Amino acid sequence: MIISTFDWAIIVAYLLVSIGISLYLSKRAGRNTGNFFLSGRNLPWYIAGTSMVATTFAADTPLAVTELVSERGIAGNWLWWNMLLGGMLTVFFFARLWRRANILTDAEFVSIRYSGKEASVLRGFRAVYIGIVMNMIVIAWVNLAMVKIFQVIFPELTFLGIESLNLLGIEFSSHLLLVGALLLFVAVYSSLSGLMGVSITDSIQFVMAMTGSIALAIVAVNQVGGIAAMKESLEHSKWVFDFLPAFGSESAETANGTGILQLTLTAFVAYLGVQWWASWYPGAEPGGGGYVAQRMMSAKNEKHSLLATLWFQLAHFALRPWPWILVALATLILYPHETDRGATYVMVIRDFLPAGLVGLLLAAFFAAFMSTI
């Protein structure tokens, strides 16, 4: 595909705004560690909450939802929707407490809650396991998503005239080199402005990403003739529209021969009653933690901390995924034989969006990638 001058202008403008905000707020962030890590504990709820949502909105997220819906129907999203229970518990029981704790990081809480050698061991383990191991995994799958996006949009890409680079026996494609350049850009602007700059750019990124996602959903649905035509075209696979998984005896009749998420009622109850607190996932830590706790601790007061976390849960689970789900359903009609179902989301951008919207969606993907990193 050919990216128009207008598209490039949108992408460049977004990058310039991001670095401009960072430069503007760099002096404030450099005053002390409290200003850098917690924005002086002065974030309003709508900025703190939107920053939480934007950070969980990675470049891979719409691709992952597209793959889930394509293979398991709308019900497939219960693989992550079950975490809403833990999120709401965080809102009403823990959000105020995180702000009241008056600490700098969630790791510092370990030193307050526990003492002695055991506390030091736990804090060290968390630093290695979450700070290094888990972050490496998260960054790896986000990078992989950006590589996939670039491969679909720019199949003939060369980065600064380089098609690939072999280093120590490892080959780096031009698409991966471009992702590396984006990583460097993120490192620069986030280190300049601290949490205040990151939160403000996160909010801009979220608005861009949601605007682009909604525009893409409208275009995709129109391409298949509207919602009614979509349901008619998928009549043979109407299980994809089921909101709940197939349970018990129903799965033998309704789900047999389909891809719908099939669970026994006991397994579904386990997801709702156990999975949300027995597993760790970025942005859905039981009781809060990581970047979610950082935003709660940076809020103006306890009320703003609670409202920020409530807005995060509503936007994360109820608002954000539905444009992606609509696109995913449309791709079942537009690309019925494509094996890489996640990539079909990007193919809709490539094949159907007009000039201007392509730039907006690419900037939105950049925004999603950068807000997560």
C-alpha positions in Angstrom: 0.0 0.0 0.0 1.0 3.6 -0.5 1.1 5.9 2.6 0.0 9.4 1.6 1.7 12.6 2.6 -1.3 13.4 4.8 -0.9 10.1 6.6 2.8 10.7 7.2 2.0 14.2 8.5 -0.4 12.8 11.1 2.3 10.3 12.3 5.0 12.9 12.5 2.7 15.4 14.2 1.9 12.8 16.9 5.6 12.0 17.5 6.4 15.7 17.7 3.6 16.4 20.2 4.9 13.5 22.4 8.4 14.8 22.5 7.2 18.4 22.9 5.2 17.4 26.0 8.2 15.6 27.4 10.5 18.6 26.9 8.0 21.0 28.4 7.6 18.9 31.6 11.2 17.8 31.9 12.1 20.6 34.4 9.2 19.7 36.7 10.1 16.0 36.6 13.7 16.7 37.6 12.9 18.4 40.9 12.8 15.2 42.9 11.9 11.5 42.8 8.4 12.2 43.9 7.8 14.4 40.9 9.4 12.0 38.5 7.8 8.8 39.7 4.4 10.1 41.0 4.0 13.5 39.3 4.0 15.2 42.7 0.9 13.1 43.7 -1.3 15.6 41.9 -2.9 13.8 39.0 -6.7 14.2 38.5 -8.6 11.0 38.3 -9.4 11.3 34.6 -5.7 11.6 33.7 -4.6 8.9 36.1 -7.4 6.5 35.0 -6.9 7.2 31.3 -3.2 6.5 31.7 -4.0 3.1 33.2 -6.2 2.3 30.2 -3.7 3.5 27.7 -0.9 1.5 29.3 -3.0 -1.8 29.0 -3.8 -0.8 25.4 -0.8 -2.3 23.6 -0.2 -2.8 19.9 -0.9 -6.5 20.3 -4.2 -6.0 22.1 -6.6 -5.6 19.1 -4.7 -8.3 17.3 -5.1 -10.7 20.2 -8.9 -9.9 20.6 -9.3 -10.4 16.8 -7.7 -13.8 17.1 -9.8 -14.8 20.1 -13.1 -13.7 18.5 -12.2 -15.4 15.2 -11.4 -18.7 16.9 -13.6 -18.8 19.9 -16.3 -16.2 19.2 -17.2 -13.2 21.4 -17.3 -15.6 24.4 -13.5 -16.2 24.0 -12.9 -12.9 25.6 -13.9 -14.4 29.0 -10.3 -15.6 29.1 -9.6 -12.0 30.2 -13.0 -10.6 31.1 -13.0 -12.8 34.2 -10.4 -10.4 35.7 -13.0 -7.7 36.1 -14.0 -9.1 39.4 -10.5 -8.5 40.8 -10.5 -5.1 39.2 -13.7 -4.0 40.9 -12.4 -5.3 44.2 -9.3 -3.1 43.7 -11.6 -0.1 43.1 -13.7 -0.3 46.2 -11.3 -1.9 48.7 -7.7 -1.1 47.7 -7.6 2.1 45.6 -7.9 4.4 48.6 -5.4 2.4 50.6 -2.8 2.6 47.9 -3.1 6.4 48.0 -3.1 6.5 51.8 0.0 4.4 52.0 2.1 7.4 50.9 4.8 5.2 49.3 6.8 5.7 46.1 6.5 2.3 44.5 4.6 -0.9 45.0 7.8 -2.7 45.9 8.2 -0.3 48.9 5.0 -1.7 50.2 6.7 -5.0 50.8 9.1 -3.3 53.2 6.2 -1.7 55.1 4.1 -4.9 55.3 6.9 -7.3 56.1 10.2 -6.9 57.9 13.6 -8.5 58.3 15.5 -10.8 55.9 12.3 -12.3 54.5 11.1 -8.9 53.3 14.3 -8.2 51.5 14.2 -11.6 49.8 10.6 -11.0 48.7 11.4 -7.5 47.4 14.4 -8.9 45.5 12.4 -11.7 44.0 9.6 -9.3 42.9 12.2 -7.0 41.3 13.7 -9.9 39.3 10.6 -11.8 38.5 8.3 -8.9 37.6 10.8 -6.2 36.8 12.9 -8.3 34.5 11.3 -11.7 33.6 7.7 -10.6 33.2 8.6 -7.3 31.6 10.8 -9.0 29.1 7.9 -11.3 28.1 5.4 -8.4 27.8 7.8 -6.2 25.8 8.6 -9.2 23.6 5.0 -9.9 22.6 4.3 -6.1 22.1 7.4 -5.9 19.9 6.2 -9.0 17.9 2.9 -7.3 17.3 4.5 -4.2 16.0 6.7 -6.3 13.7 3.6 -8.1 12.4 1.9 -4.7 11.8 4.9 -3.3 9.9 5.1 -6.5 7.8 1.5 -6.1 6.7 1.6 -2.4 6.1 5.2 -2.1 4.8 6.1 -5.5 3.3 9.0 -4.1 1.3 10.4 -1.9 4.1 14.1 -1.1 4.4 15.3 0.7 7.5 17.9 3.4 6.7 18.7 1.3 3.5 19.1 -1.9 5.5 16.9 -4.9 4.7 18.3 -7.1 7.5 21.2 -7.1 10.0 23.0 -10.2 11.2 24.5 -9.7 14.7 26.1 -12.6 16.6 24.3 -15.1 14.4 20.9 -13.4 15.1 19.2 -11.9 12.1 17.3 -8.6 12.7 14.8 -7.7 10.0 14.2 -4.2 8.9 10.8 -4.3 10.6 12.5 -5.3 13.9 15.1 -2.5 13.5 12.3 0.0 13.1 10.6 -1.3 16.3 14.0 -0.9 18.0 14.1 2.8 16.9 10.6 3.3 18.4 11.9 1.7 21.7 14.7 4.3 21.8 12.2 7.1 21.1 10.0 5.9 24.0 13.0 5.7 26.3 14.0 9.3 25.6 10.6 10.9 26.0 9.6 8.9 29.1 12.9 9.6 30.9 12.6 13.3 30.3 9.2 14.0 31.7 8.5 11.4 34.4 5.0 10.2 35.2 3.3 13.5 34.6 4.5 13.7 31.0 3.9 10.0 30.4 0.3 10.3 31.8 -0.6 13.3 29.6 0.8 11.6 26.5 -1.0 8.4 27.5 -4.3 10.3 27.6 -3.6 11.7 24.1 -2.6 8.3 22.9 -5.8 6.7 24.3 -8.1 9.3 22.6 -6.2 8.7 19.3 -6.3 4.9 19.6 -10.1 4.8 20.4 -10.9 7.3 17.6 -9.0 5.1 15.2 -10.5 1.9 16.5 -14.0 3.2 16.2 -13.4 4.6 12.7 -11.9 1.2 11.6 -15.0 -0.6 13.1 -17.3 1.6 11.1 -15.4 1.0 7.9 -15.2 -2.7 8.5 -18.9 -3.1 9.2 -19.8 -1.1 6.2 -17.6 -3.2 4.0 -19.7 -6.3 4.9 -23.0 -4.5 4.4 -23.8 -3.6 8.0 -24.7 -5.5 11.1 -27.7 -7.3 9.7 -25.7 -8.4 6.6 -22.9 -9.5 8.9 -25.2 -11.7 10.9 -26.7 -13.2 7.7 -23.2 -13.9 6.3 -22.2 -15.6 9.5 -25.4 -17.6 9.9 -23.5 -20.9 9.5 -21.2 -19.7 12.4 -23.7 -17.9 14.5 -22.0 -19.2 17.6 -19.4 -16.4 17.2 -22.1 -13.9 18.5 -22.7 -15.8 21.7 -21.7 -13.7 24.7 -21.2 -16.6 27.1 -19.3 -19.8 26.7 -21.1 -23.1 26.0 -21.8 -24.8 29.3 -22.3 -28.5 30.2 -24.7 -30.4 28.0 -25.2 -27.4 25.9 -21.7 -27.7 24.6 -22.4 -31.1 23.2 -25.3 -29.9 21.1 -24.6 -26.2 20.4 -20.8 -26.1 20.3 -20.1 -29.5 18.7 -18.1 -28.8 15.5 -17.7 -25.1 16.2 -14.9 -23.1 17.7 -16.9 -21.5 20.5 -15.2 -21.4 23.9 -16.4 -24.5 25.7 -16.3 -24.8 29.5 -18.1 -26.8 32.1 -20.1 -24.7 34.5 -17.6 -25.6 37.2 -14.7 -24.3 35.1 -16.5 -21.1 34.3 -17.2 -20.5 38.0 -13.5 -21.2 38.7 -12.6 -18.5 36.2 -14.9 -16.1 37.9 -14.1 -17.1 41.5 -10.4 -18.2 41.4 -8.6 -17.2 38.3 -8.7 -13.4 38.8 -6.8 -13.6 42.1 -4.7 -16.8 41.5 -2.9 -15.4 38.5 -0.8 -12.3 37.8 -1.3 -10.3 34.6 -0.1 -6.7 33.9 -2.9 -4.2 34.8 -4.9 -6.9 36.6 -2.8 -7.7 39.6 -5.1 -8.8 42.5 -5.6 -5.7 44.7 -3.5 -3.5 42.4 0.2 -3.3 41.6 2.7 -2.2 39.0 1.7 0.7 36.8 -1.9 0.7 38.1 -0.7 1.1 41.7 1.7 3.9 40.5 -1.2 5.8 39.0 -3.3 5.3 42.2 -0.5 6.6 44.3 0.0 9.6 42.1 -3.7 10.8 42.3 -4.6 14.0 44.1 -6.3 12.3 47.0 -8.1 9.0 47.9 -11.3 10.0 46.1 -9.4 10.7 42.9 -7.5 7.4 43.3 -10.9 5.5 43.5 -12.4 7.3 40.6 -9.3 6.8 38.4 -9.4 3.1 39.1 -13.2 2.9 38.5 -12.8 4.7 35.1 -10.0 2.3 34.2 -12.1 -0.8 34.9 -15.1 0.6 32.9 -13.0 1.7 29.9 -10.8 -1.4 29.9 -13.5 -4.0 30.1 -16.7 -2.4 28.8 -15.7 0.4 26.4 -12.5 -0.5 24.6 -12.9 -4.0 23.2 -16.2 -3.6 21.3 -14.8 -1.8 18.2 -12.1 -4.5 18.0 -14.8 -7.2 18.3 -16.8 -5.7 15.4 -13.7 -5.6 13.2 -12.9 -9.2 14.2 -16.4 -10.4 13.2 -16.0 -8.5 9.9 -12.7 -10.2 9.1 -14.4 -13.6 9.2 -16.2 -12.5 6.1 -13.5 -10.4 4.5 -10.7 -12.9 5.0 -12.3 -16.3 5.6 -9.3 -18.3 4.6 -6.5 -16.3 6.3 -4.6 -18.5 8.8 -3.0 -15.6 10.8 -6.3 -14.3 12.3 -4.6 -11.6 14.3 -3.0 -10.1 11.2 -6.4 -9.7 9.6 -7.1 -6.7 11.8 -4.2 -4.9 10.2 -5.3 -6.1 6.7 -8.5 -4.2 7.1 -6.4 -1.0 7.7 -4.3 -1.8 4.6 -7.1 -2.7 2.3 -10.1 -0.5 3.2 -9.1 2.7 5.0 -8.8 6.0 3.0 -5.9 8.4 3.2 -5.8 10.2 6.6 -7.4 7.4 8.5 -4.5 5.1 7.6 -2.1 7.6 9.3 -4.5 8.0 12.2 -4.5 4.2 12.8 -0.8 3.8 12.4 -0.3 6.7 14.8 -2.7 4.9 17.1 -0.7 1.7 16.9 2.4 3.7 17.7 0.6 5.3 20.6 -0.6 1.9 21.9 2.9 0.5 21.6 4.6 3.5 23.3 2.1 3.8 26.1 2.7 0.2 27.1 6.5 0.4 26.9 
